[in-house]
Amino acid sequence: MSSSGKDRLPANTPPARSAWLWEVPDVPGQFPDRGVPAQVVYTNHAATVGALHWVARLGISLGMRSVVLMFYAVPGALPLDWQSVPKGFLENRIRALKEATATEFSVRVYLCRHSRQILRKVLGPDSLVVVGGKRRWWPTDEQRLAEIHKKDGHQVFLVNST
């Protein structure tokens, strides 16, 4: 990693109070207005790929699009801005997702302190939320996340990824 600013996201991105947003759309014009998007919460690579495949199969018949919500927690000791995270790190995660799926999706990356609070703020009313994870007999983080958003009134699908 170089010490120059070349490996980092733009510093002139306008700040939000509690998080920063970096939006990575797919090819412009590739998403005609196709109704409500499926909000796929990035949990880990394998689970998110499974969730994107599930949405793609569902989306073919319903004509929906996918938006991956990726949250990156920045420690309190660091400033909440794009200079805190190397650009290449996030780009590699997004590139790996795009290579692992043959589906169209856009990505919204949020730099934040508390990802669950920001997720509650960015979801519109009655959002379609898809969380990839493993179902266990004990509650996993993904199962807890899905339950929280069901209680908030969203349509939540926990996709079992193996």
URPEBEL-V8677 format. One record per helix or strand of 2 or more residues. SS is the DSSP state (2 for helix, 1 for strand). FROM is the first residue (numbers start at 0). LEN is the number of residues. If there is no record, write none. Layout:
ss-><SS & SS>
from-><FROM & FROM>
len-><LEN & LEN>
This chain:
ss-><2 & 1 & 1 & 2 & 1 & 2 & 2 & 1 & 2 & 1 & 2 & 1>
from-><4 & 18 & 37 & 44 & 65 & 81 & 86 & 104 & 114 & 127 & 140 & 154>
len-><3 & 6 & 4 & 18 & 8 & 3 & 14 & 8 & 8 & 6 & 11 & 6>
